[in-house]
């Protein structure tokens, strides 16, 4: 082999070593996170966690890979917060209301009785200082937070007992998530029962509780409530809207380069959009199935709702007197509501109107579209 060939092969070898070294360096830079969830694989709430993780992993292009673990695989639902705070997990898909025992300010982040709607939370989070409040409250515990599921009104109370008036609640053992919700039940003479969403079906089946609220119709259907309940009390006064998202260990967050922090931020926002559409469509289908199965829907009248609202407003102010952070967050939320109220009042006459066409009108439109 002449010197020219030797130089050629030496150059090739150096190039190969560079490529191999560069590839190894790229692979070594892949950041791997473990993310827990409060939800099981059979609970539709985990759809939001899955979509978020899928979006992050795709947009991170191999630089960050998150592996999702369902509830109980690493920690139980009520153990998720501490696991993320302590760094056992880098992230956790949660519902802030589960942590109200640590600080009642968390109650303001997850939906509370009678008052907030989906659009209220969306406006507050992205334009009214809500995002900053989430991160101030979670920040006390060494975490950052990104909401990624902002729900509309839930199903209401599912049971085998009809709740047509407020007196019907007296003496009933009812599962409701959230501190303010439980306080409202107490004021109505009911007995609040605090269990996770994963425990509701069994509690209803074994008649350990008389009724329960959990979430949207498609989640209730997927968890099998159609097999253990025949009645539905609406509207969902206990939670006209709710918020879920991802809590992230702050040290893990700060180690991420800016581009990956941006991936997480915008993946959470994309998940909000997908979740709203997905939950709305699937809940429409599921509620129709509940009705076909013979579930009877009973609506509380305006007088009953007015009384519940009065109770809930009183409870909010009582808690605000005790916890300044709760008061700060509630003030921030309602400051946003006050600011958009003049515009929102314009749509008020439309809110009680039916959005349906009759079957004959739908049939005509279908024919015209062919």
Secondary structure, 3 states (H helix, E strand, C coil): CCHHHHHHHHHHHHHHHHHHHHHHHHHHCCEEEEEEECCCCCCCCHHHHHHHHHHHHHHCCCCEEEEEECCCCCCCHHHHHHHHHHCCCCEEEEEHHHHCCCCHHHHHHCCCCCCCCHHHHHHHHHHCCHHHHHHHHHHCCCEEEEEEEECCCCCCEEECCCCCCHHHHCCCEEECCCHHHHHHHHHCCCEEECCCHHHHHHHHHCCCCCEECCCCHHHHHHCCHHHCCCEEEECCCCCCCCEEEEEEEHHHHHHCCHHHHHHHHHHHHHHHHHHHHHHHHHHHHHHHHHHHCCCEEEECCHHHHHHHHHHHHHHHHHHHHHCHHHHHHHHHHHHHHHHHHHHHHHHHHHCCCCCCCCHHHHHHHHHHCC
